[in-house]
Amino acid sequence: MTVVAFVFLSVGALAFLARLLLGPSLPDRVIALDGLASTVTVGVIVAAARSNSGFEIDIVLVIALVGFVGTGVLARFVERRGG
């Protein structure tokens, strides 16, 4: 079952990566980066569930926090820059 989850997460990550690299505007790239961070977070959670260990929770918290703060900083930058 985790293999199916990893397949869907990989497809989503590739779509976010394509939008990040090819996005027509900076806000599109910021949203793609946030989606990619969320996808990586869920991927680490699935890996933790597969291995039945709990030490990955620290990694998940750090990735989620960095993604949240990074999105906020980039959104403020886009807002001040004018899109």
N, C-alpha and C positions, 0 to 999 in steps of 0.2 A: 504494500500500500504506500509506503514511503517513496518507492521508486516512481509511482504515478505522481505524487506530490512534487518530487524533484523535477520531473519532466515538465509539468505545468509551470513551476517556478522558473525553470530555464527558459521556456518560451516567453514568459512575461519579462524576465530579465533582458532577453535579447531585444524585445520590443522597446523596453525603456532605454536600452543602450542605443538603439537606432535613433530614437527620438532625441536622445542626449547629443548624439553626434550630428544628426541631420536637421535638428529642429530649426524651424524658420525664425524663431525669435528667442530672446533670452528667457522670458517667462516659461516658454515651452521646455527649455532646457532645465530650468529650476524644478519644474514639476516632474520631469523625467528623472532627475537626480533624487528627488524625494521618493518617487516610486521605486527606484533601484535600491535605495537604502532600506525601504520597507520590505522589498523582496528578499534582500540579503538577510534581514532580521528574521523573517519567517523561515528562510532556508536553514539558518542556525537552529531555530526552534525545532524544526523537523529532524535535523541531525541529532539534536539532544534527545528527542523522543525515540529515535531509532537506537541510540546507544544506551538508553536507560541510565544516563548520568545527569547530574544537575549542575556541573561546573560551568556549562555553557551559558547559564543564566546571566552570569556577570558579563559575558561577551555580548549577549543580547541587549542588556541594559545600556552598555556603552555605545553600541551601534545605534540603538534607538535614540539615545540622548544626543549623540553627535548629529544624527540625521535631523532631529527636531530643531536643534540650535542652528545648524547649518541652513536649513530651510528658512528659518526666521531671519537670519542675517542676509541671505540672498534675496529674500522678499523685500526687506528694507532697502537693499541696494537697488533693486529694480524699481521700487517706488520712488526713490530719490532721483534716479537716473531718468525716469520718465518712460520706461517700458522698452 
